[in-house]
Structures are given as structure tokens and as C-alpha cells.
Amino acid sequence: SLDGREVKIISSTTPQKGNNVVLTIDNDLQKAAETAIVDAINTVNIKSAHEPGRAGADAKSGAIVAIDVNTGEILAMVSYPSYNPDTFSVDYSSLIKDDALPLLNRAIGGAYAPGSTFKMVTALAALEEGVIEPSDTIRDLGKYKFFEDYQPACWIYNSTGGTHGVVNVTEALKHSCNYFFYDVGRRTTIEKIDKYAALLGLGSKTGIELSSEENPGKLASPKEREKNGQQWMPGDTLQMAIGQSDNMFTPLQLVNYVAAIVNGGTRYKPHLVKAVRSSSTGEIIMEESPSVISTTDIDDDNLKAIMEGMRDVVELGTASTAFENFNVKVGGKTGTAEVPSGSDNALFVGFAPYDKPTIAICAVIEHGVHGSNAAVAVRAVLDEYFNGNSEPDIITQKNTLLK
């Protein structure tokens, strides 16, 4: 009736029990990632009182995504802060007003400047296009003076007045030498850097099942600037080459691009559904197979140069403290990205084992100050993956089951 009263039931259908969806999410890894992001945020804020230049204890949110580099299966996906699904309806009015945005799935819906985690793209483009060879070196002179009106400096020059000296691409990744990538980026050109970034899926949706929540991000380019009535300047290519400029990517895009590089050039579609089983018989009705989106034929020597640089980041460079005494050989790259207000964002992308990668992980801590803080969170997840005491992966036991 118009006033909402039930007059009579015309027909009814007895509810049918649905099938079970088995996710690719590893329960133990998911729990480890949830704990790791909170611990990392808390640690950053505890340290804030002792670090000059901090904007205070302003780290409050972040995300972690772990993926199987050989299938595209998402093994863990965490966005923090989150909410309790059991009380979602009751809490909704307060959740939508919360400045911390707990309803935003930062893993696939948050877009971040990648900072130096982008440098492997620039390196790959330069190597594959023949702009440089793995053995070629560039002398870091501190301030890059190719242009008269725009002369950015390497981060070490701004910090200490020093330079990284003569470095090749592997050493440039280890030291995260901006000067090297300014010069290589300019010579490679924005068009060719964009070509490889797009092949690796940066700046476009990944195809994950949660497409309505996914942010496509933004790949910096002259065409993108022109859409907004602005002009791309030569200096923009320098900033793009080190992961700044207009680049904005999701943690899922970042981890998937790293997975595509370290597996030799195959970009898989990330997915959360592993299989669908009958709720009555347990029979597999549907089982997801790896789906290849694109392939990049990476030269073996070029791949080796990039991966060795990522290994050196962890063993000798900016993430070495975070992975000290870790029992598995890891490769990775830290990123520290400036934001309009507050402390810098912290990012880390990594993979393991180094010799035969099976897992890649990306961690982002908003206002996390330095990428090494995100690396600590990734180490905790890798520790569970390689050293946890859980049973072997069995589809009906370890993976998350949705009814």
C-alpha cells in the first residue's frame, strides 16, 4: 500500500543457497599485511618527534598489495583505515563524514605520485631503446644544467652538497640518483618513457574485478597536459623521469608493473577470484586462469641491470636497514614523494626471491616521510610469506572463502 503496510503476498520464491567464491587472498598474508601497515604508521609517528622537518605525527593511512608475479593472483590487499563490515549500516553516517576516508580502498582507489619507484620505467625505456647500455656511465655533477632556465639538483646535492660521482644504471637505481635519470630521461624523450609506462599498465585500470572502485590514475604526458589547456615543458620530462610531474598511480598498478618487469616482461591481469565451488558438493564450477594483458620482450642484459640495481637498494642502499639480516634475497625500490601539505609520502615496491621471483609487494604510507619506512612494512609481509608457520596453500583451507 502507499503507506507501506503489507496487504497481501502475491508470490514468493524460496531462497536458494548460492555457490562459494574462493578468493586468491591468503588469509595469513592478509593478516600480516594488516598488522604491518598499522605498525609502520605508528612507528613513523613515534619517530616524528626526533626528525627535523616533519609536519608532526601526520601519518594516518596507507595501503599494501601483494601479488603473485607469475599469475596475477592478489595474495593480500589492505587499505587503512578501514571499517567493520558487520556494523557497516550502523556506522555508515559517521564513516562518510570521517576525514580519514575509511570507505576509500586506497589499494585500488588511491592515486599517488610514485616518486623514485618509477625509475625502473625510465631505466627500462632508456635501455630497450638503446639510449644507454648497462655499462654506460654518467657523472653526477649535483645540479643538472642542460637547460638555462630550469636546473634541478640531485637529492644528495640538496641534502649535503655532494654527488653520487660516476654511476651506471644499476648504481643509479641503488643510489636513486636523480641527476642520472634527469639526463637519461631527457635523452630517451617523454614519448618513449610513456610508451613503456603504458605497456606496464601505469595510468590505466588493471581489470581487477572491483572495477567500479578502481582509479585509473594518470600517466604524465604532453597529450594529458593539452587536455587541460596547458603546455608540456622540457623540464617536465626531467621530473617525469624521476616519478614526479603529473604521474599518479595506484598501489595495485605499481605492484603489477614491478611484477611484469621481474617476471621478464609479462603483465598479467590482477584478479581476486580463484575459483567458484558448488556449496552442496564442493565441485569446482569455475576456476580462474592467468590472463596476459601485454608482453614486453626485455633484453636479458637490460633486465639484469635493473634487477641488480633493485637488489642493491635492499642490500646496500636506501632500504638496507629495513632488510638487515633478512634470510631471503630481496629486490626493491624506495620512493619518497612530495605532497601539497604535510610530510612526504613513503613508498616501497619489492619482490622476492631475487633469483626466481614469486611475489611482488607495494606499500604506501601517506605522510610516511621516507620510502624506507614503507620498506619495513613490506619486510613484515615477506617474513610471513617465506617464514610463516601456516599450512601449504590449499584452495579450500587457506584462501578466503565467500559464500
C-alpha positions as MATLAB code, in Angstrom:
seq = 'SLDGREVKIISSTTPQKGNNVVLTIDNDLQKAAETAIVDAINTVNIKSAHEPGRAGADAKSGAIVAIDVNTGEILAMVSYPSYNPDTFSVDYSSLIKDDALPLLNRAIGGAYAPGSTFKMVTALAALEEGVIEPSDTIRDLGKYKFFEDYQPACWIYNSTGGTHGVVNVTEALKHSCNYFFYDVGRRTTIEKIDKYAALLGLGSKTGIELSSEENPGKLASPKEREKNGQQWMPGDTLQMAIGQSDNMFTPLQLVNYVAAIVNGGTRYKPHLVKAVRSSSTGEIIMEESPSVISTTDIDDDNLKAIMEGMRDVVELGTASTAFENFNVKVGGKTGTAEVPSGSDNALFVGFAPYDKPTIAICAVIEHGVHGSNAAVAVRAVLDEYFNGNSEPDIITQKNTLLK';
ca = [
       0.000    0.000    0.000;
       1.011    3.633   -0.260;
       1.608    3.910    3.457;
       3.955    0.896    3.471;
       1.584   -1.662    5.006;
       1.663   -5.232    3.657;
      -1.706   -6.036    2.040;
      -1.043   -9.498    0.670;
       1.760  -11.650   -0.785;
       1.194  -12.228   -4.495;
       4.036  -14.739   -4.926;
       7.239  -15.796   -3.239;
      10.366  -17.780   -4.065;
      12.280  -19.834   -1.565;
      15.867  -18.559   -1.247;
      18.442  -20.742   -2.946;
      21.844  -21.241   -1.358;
      24.486  -19.635   -3.566;
      27.808  -21.027   -4.655;
      31.053  -20.356   -2.826;
      33.623  -17.932   -4.232;
      37.201  -18.788   -3.329;
      39.471  -15.750   -3.343;
      43.157  -15.604   -4.163;
      43.721  -13.790   -0.864;
      45.973  -15.702    1.514;
      44.473  -15.328    4.997;
      47.794  -15.399    6.834;
      49.418  -12.933    4.455;
      46.394  -10.646    4.671;
      46.578  -10.580    8.467;
      50.309   -9.907    8.321;
      49.760   -7.011    5.903;
      47.013   -5.517    8.077;
      49.302   -5.593   11.089;
      52.312   -4.341    9.109;
      50.659   -1.167    7.806;
      49.391   -0.173   11.253;
      52.764   -0.897   12.876;
      54.587    1.107   10.202;
      52.275    4.109   10.609;
      52.652    4.026   14.393;
      56.446    3.764   14.103;
      56.609    6.748   11.754;
      54.609    8.864   14.176;
      56.688    7.803   17.186;
      59.844    8.830   15.315;
      58.328   12.175   14.257;
      59.367   13.999   17.417;
      63.017   13.258   16.676;
      63.127   14.085   12.956;
      63.675   17.688   11.806;
      61.418   18.987    9.084;
      58.491   16.768    9.981;
      54.976   18.159    9.816;
      54.161   16.358   13.056;
      52.674   12.932   13.598;
      50.624   13.110   10.405;
      50.904    9.512    9.100;
      47.411    8.078    9.427;
      46.702    5.977    6.342;
      48.187    3.688    3.728;
      47.891    0.544    1.638;
      49.672   -2.716    0.859;
      49.172   -5.007   -2.138;
      50.941   -8.338   -2.670;
      50.680  -10.218   -5.958;
      51.883  -13.479   -7.474;
      54.245  -12.309  -10.225;
      53.586  -15.381  -12.380;
      49.770  -15.447  -12.309;
      48.405  -12.049  -11.309;
      46.723  -13.527   -8.221;
      46.351  -10.942   -5.467;
      47.673  -12.519   -2.278;
      46.955   -9.629    0.099;
      45.260   -6.273   -0.279;
      45.000   -3.856    2.624;
      43.667   -0.328    2.865;
      43.955    1.540    6.152;
      41.957    2.905    7.873;
      39.058    0.601    7.109;
      35.726   -0.273    8.731;
      33.873   -3.183   10.297;
      31.605   -4.855    7.702;
      29.428   -6.286   10.493;
      28.412   -2.809   11.662;
      28.628   -1.021    8.310;
      24.946    0.014    8.209;
      25.025    1.355   11.745;
      28.335    3.163   11.232;
      27.666    4.488    7.722;
      26.677    8.043    8.652;
      29.890    8.537   10.629;
      32.045    6.721    8.068;
      31.094    9.054    5.222;
      31.983   12.087    7.363;
      35.340   10.716    8.507;
      38.232   12.832    7.163;
      40.433    9.715    7.108;
      38.243    8.303    4.289;
      37.852    4.742    5.626;
      35.464    3.913    2.752;
      38.189    4.556    0.168;
      40.000    1.399   -0.880;
      43.408    3.023   -1.181;
      44.953   -0.113   -2.684;
      42.977    0.328   -5.907;
      41.253    3.698   -5.490;
      44.017    5.875   -4.105;
      46.351    7.501   -6.640;
      49.828    8.599   -5.571;
      52.887   10.187   -7.107;
      55.259    7.212   -7.374;
      58.459    9.100   -6.673;
      61.570    7.027   -7.263;
      59.611    3.766   -7.512;
      59.072    4.901  -11.122;
      62.770    4.955  -12.011;
      62.764    1.365  -13.267;
      60.388    2.519  -16.036;
      62.807    5.226  -17.146;
      65.693    2.774  -16.934;
      63.830    0.169  -18.993;
      62.840    2.673  -21.680;
      66.387    4.013  -21.982;
      67.945    0.547  -22.125;
      65.445   -1.012  -24.509;
      65.527    1.982  -26.866;
      69.337    1.895  -26.991;
      69.775    5.309  -25.391;
      72.161    3.717  -22.891;
      73.848    0.373  -22.369;
      74.044   -1.270  -18.934;
      77.729   -0.324  -18.670;
      77.333    3.330  -19.727;
      78.096    5.870  -17.013;
      77.119    9.434  -16.225;
      78.902   11.753  -13.796;
      76.560   13.281  -11.244;
      77.510   16.965  -11.081;
      74.892   17.797   -8.473;
      72.915   20.433  -10.377;
      71.619   19.482  -13.838;
      72.453   22.455  -16.059;
      71.371   21.317  -19.531;
      68.615   23.956  -19.593;
      69.397   27.590  -18.846;
      66.055   28.340  -17.208;
      65.472   25.115  -15.270;
      68.252   23.421  -13.343;
      67.034   20.837  -10.823;
      69.537   19.206   -8.496;
      70.064   15.655   -7.313;
      68.617   14.958   -3.873;
      72.076   14.327   -2.381;
      73.283   17.707   -3.626;
      70.320   19.421   -1.989;
      70.916   17.494    1.241;
      74.689   17.592    1.623;
      76.176   19.451   -1.338;
      77.714   16.178   -2.522;
      77.156   13.997   -5.570;
      76.979   10.301   -6.460;
      80.022   10.570   -8.727;
      80.231    8.365  -11.816;
      77.362    5.858  -11.941;
      75.838    3.374  -14.385;
      72.143    2.489  -14.425;
      72.462   -0.211  -11.758;
      74.304    2.161   -9.430;
      71.868    4.969  -10.224;
      68.992    2.777   -9.054;
      70.907    1.768   -5.928;
      71.606    5.390   -5.001;
      68.350    6.710   -6.520;
      70.437    9.292   -8.362;
      68.123   11.958   -9.745;
      70.886   13.516  -11.855;
      71.373   10.277  -13.782;
      67.664    9.962  -14.503;
      67.290   13.634  -15.446;
      69.868   13.147  -18.183;
      68.661    9.709  -19.294;
      65.021   10.827  -19.243;
      65.731   13.862  -21.419;
      67.638   11.779  -23.955;
      65.056    8.999  -24.021;
      62.175   11.513  -24.538;
      58.800   11.669  -22.861;
      57.157    9.779  -25.718;
      59.317    6.684  -25.266;
      59.096    6.734  -21.463;
      55.316    6.928  -21.791;
      55.358    4.034  -24.242;
      56.951    1.689  -21.702;
      54.922    3.023  -18.790;
      51.731    2.281  -20.718;
      52.953   -1.207  -21.668;
      53.473   -1.824  -17.960;
      49.936   -0.691  -17.170;
      50.622    2.625  -15.478;
      47.864    5.194  -15.849;
      45.095    2.746  -16.786;
      42.762    0.368  -14.981;
      44.199   -3.079  -14.338;
      40.990   -5.034  -14.991;
      40.579   -6.249  -11.405;
      37.044   -7.453  -10.593;
      36.381   -4.347   -8.439;
      36.383   -2.109  -11.494;
      33.850    0.384  -10.138;
      36.228    1.204   -7.263;
      39.390    1.294   -9.348;
      41.114    4.580  -10.063;
      42.803    4.651  -13.497;
      45.461    7.005  -12.180;
      47.269    9.387  -14.518;
      50.332    8.981  -16.692;
      52.133   12.287  -17.242;
      52.281   13.244  -20.910;
      52.079   16.237  -23.266;
      48.695   14.993  -24.506;
      47.322   14.910  -20.953;
      48.525   18.464  -20.382;
      46.948   19.677  -23.597;
      43.562   18.326  -22.495;
      43.698   20.850  -19.661;
      44.838   23.684  -21.899;
      48.398   23.582  -20.579;
      51.759   23.151  -22.242;
      54.335   20.426  -21.624;
      57.712   21.994  -20.932;
      61.141   20.352  -21.387;
      61.694   20.451  -17.628;
      58.556   18.369  -17.131;
      60.303   15.417  -18.781;
      63.054   15.604  -16.174;
      60.539   15.476  -13.353;
      58.530   12.734  -15.043;
      61.673   10.620  -15.364;
      62.074   10.521  -11.564;
      58.388    9.797  -10.910;
      57.136   13.309  -10.187;
      55.318   15.701  -12.602;
      51.685   14.613  -13.179;
      52.254   10.896  -12.501;
      49.624    9.413  -10.169;
      49.279    5.644   -9.787;
      47.505    3.202   -7.515;
      49.421    0.750   -5.318;
      47.953   -2.060   -7.447;
      49.320   -0.508  -10.650;
      52.741   -0.063   -9.053;
      53.000   -3.628   -7.803;
      51.760   -5.028  -11.099;
      54.306   -3.063  -13.126;
      57.111   -4.365  -10.925;
      55.767   -7.906  -11.258;
      55.780   -7.519  -15.047;
      59.417   -6.431  -15.087;
      60.809   -9.072  -12.728;
      58.990  -11.971  -14.410;
      60.654  -10.995  -17.674;
      58.043   -8.745  -19.274;
      54.609  -10.401  -18.937;
      51.843   -8.245  -17.467;
      49.031  -10.338  -16.037;
      45.551   -9.101  -15.202;
      45.377   -8.883  -11.406;
      42.479  -10.897  -10.019;
      40.854  -11.755   -6.699;
      38.672  -14.701   -7.726;
      40.486  -18.038   -7.683;
      37.507  -20.332   -8.229;
      33.776  -20.850   -7.722;
      32.681  -24.050   -5.918;
      29.279  -25.641   -5.529;
      28.012  -25.037   -1.999;
      26.429  -28.506   -1.909;
      29.070  -30.752   -3.498;
      32.247  -28.681   -3.346;
      32.717  -29.246   -7.070;
      34.681  -26.574   -8.914;
      32.264  -24.752  -11.217;
      34.759  -22.160  -12.442;
      38.496  -21.803  -11.979;
      40.307  -18.626  -12.951;
      43.324  -18.955  -15.246;
      46.137  -16.389  -15.578;
      45.250  -13.761  -18.188;
      48.032  -11.949  -20.050;
      47.327   -8.289  -20.846;
      50.586   -7.437  -22.591;
      54.155   -8.600  -23.021;
      57.390   -6.676  -23.304;
      60.393   -8.525  -24.723;
      63.064   -7.325  -22.300;
      66.675   -7.952  -23.256;
      68.353  -10.246  -20.712;
      71.259   -7.869  -20.044;
      68.901   -4.937  -19.574;
      66.721   -6.900  -17.166;
      69.788   -7.997  -15.218;
      70.993   -4.404  -14.870;
      67.627   -3.253  -13.483;
      67.172   -6.180  -11.128;
      70.721   -5.847   -9.809;
      70.001   -2.201   -9.059;
      66.872   -3.187   -7.129;
      68.843   -5.846   -5.256;
      71.459   -3.251   -4.315;
      68.768   -0.892   -2.996;
      67.872   -3.572   -0.450;
      71.371   -4.822    0.330;
      73.403   -1.599    0.161;
      71.072    1.330   -0.493;
      68.083    3.153    0.937;
      66.254    0.010    2.126;
      69.262   -1.834    3.552;
      68.416   -1.062    7.177;
      64.846   -2.296    6.757;
      66.038   -5.664    5.397;
      69.098   -6.155    7.566;
      69.664   -9.857    8.336;
      66.618  -10.948    6.330;
      67.026  -14.580    5.283;
      65.700  -14.217    1.721;
      67.344  -12.202   -1.062;
      65.004   -9.324   -1.993;
      64.955   -6.625   -4.670;
      63.136   -3.338   -4.342;
      62.975    0.421   -4.688;
      62.105    3.130   -2.210;
      60.165    6.216   -3.178;
      59.638    9.491   -1.343;
      57.089   11.780   -2.960;
      56.315   15.382   -2.114;
      52.687   16.274   -1.422;
      50.935   19.668   -1.261;
      50.872   19.701    2.552;
      52.273   17.619    5.388;
      55.160   15.166    5.388;
      56.217   13.391    2.184;
      54.523   10.142    1.182;
      56.562    6.956    1.601;
      56.510    4.158   -0.967;
      58.316    0.879   -1.473;
      57.990   -1.735   -4.192;
      59.755   -5.046   -3.813;
      59.975   -8.637   -5.000;
      61.427  -11.946   -3.820;
      63.197  -14.258   -4.065;
      65.689  -12.307   -6.139;
      66.878  -15.265   -8.225;
      63.397  -16.580   -9.060;
      60.678  -14.063   -8.125;
      57.285  -15.362   -6.999;
      55.859  -12.390   -5.101;
      55.837   -8.614   -5.529;
      54.611   -6.140   -2.923;
      53.866   -2.420   -2.850;
      53.406   -0.430    0.352;
      52.331    3.214    0.533;
      52.218    5.251    3.726;
      50.602    8.646    3.339;
      52.913   11.181    5.048;
      55.295    8.338    5.822;
      58.315   10.663    5.420;
      60.680    8.276    3.601;
      60.373    5.168    1.463;
      62.449    3.177    3.923;
      59.518    3.340    6.355;
      57.306    1.619    3.782;
      60.055   -0.949    3.224;
      59.725   -2.032    6.876;
      56.074   -2.922    6.240;
      56.999   -4.939    3.146;
      59.632   -6.865    5.089;
      56.989   -7.903    7.643;
      54.745   -9.277    4.878;
      57.610  -11.103    3.191;
      58.572  -12.565    6.557;
      55.129  -14.179    6.798;
      55.261  -15.314    3.169;
      58.627  -17.064    3.478;
      58.909  -17.813    7.175;
      55.323  -18.125    8.436;
      54.106  -21.318   10.079;
      50.859  -21.660    8.109;
      49.986  -24.785    6.133;
      50.702  -25.026    2.371;
      48.260  -23.185    0.133;
      45.139  -25.356   -0.202;
      42.234  -23.865   -2.075;
      39.587  -24.888    0.468;
      41.598  -24.054    3.575;
      43.994  -21.184    3.223;
      42.321  -18.935    0.696;
      39.450  -16.730    1.759;
      36.010  -18.235    1.107;
      33.000  -16.049    0.320;
      29.526  -17.543    0.392;
];
